[in-house]
Amino acid sequence: MEVTLHIENMVCNRCIKVLKQEFEQHQLALKNIELGKITLDINEDTDLEKAKDIVDRNGFSIINTQKQKIIENVKISLIKLLDKLPLKLDKKLSAYLEEAIHLEYSKISKTFSTVETITIEKYFIRLKIEKSKELIQSDKYNFTEISQLLDYNNINHFSRQFKNETGMSLTDYKKDQRNTRKSLDQII
């Protein structure tokens, strides 16, 4: 029997790698694995319990409600969007999410902001700021290039948003060299 489990906080390729190794080690038939979702071929109830145990032991949790699925789909869609730089959104963020999640944006937005107590737009800004911290620490790009990679209209807009979110200027952050980055599953 094929079973799909929706997984909370599974937000990076390392998450996929860890769970894939665990499922293979426990000889569970993994049919597909992607951010936020695992499909297994389950023969017995004990296999399903093993799978749930693996998910829990690795710091993830299984999503059981439709609201949780919507929220996790929003997070994963936005994280995937930032994986491919330069960020080029050829439509509004709302239209992008409607297409990615196959729901009206009003429902997506209301569900997300009610449960997470933050708007999708604010969450996306926080993701972009965390991505910018990563790019600053890599030392490959200057601030203008980073602002362009993250699709800011200009460096001043990027700089203001960075300072609003972190309390530090871009220059101060770069000089400080402390790692104040948050893991993607901790952003809210």
Disulfide bonds with the S-S distance in Angstrom:
none
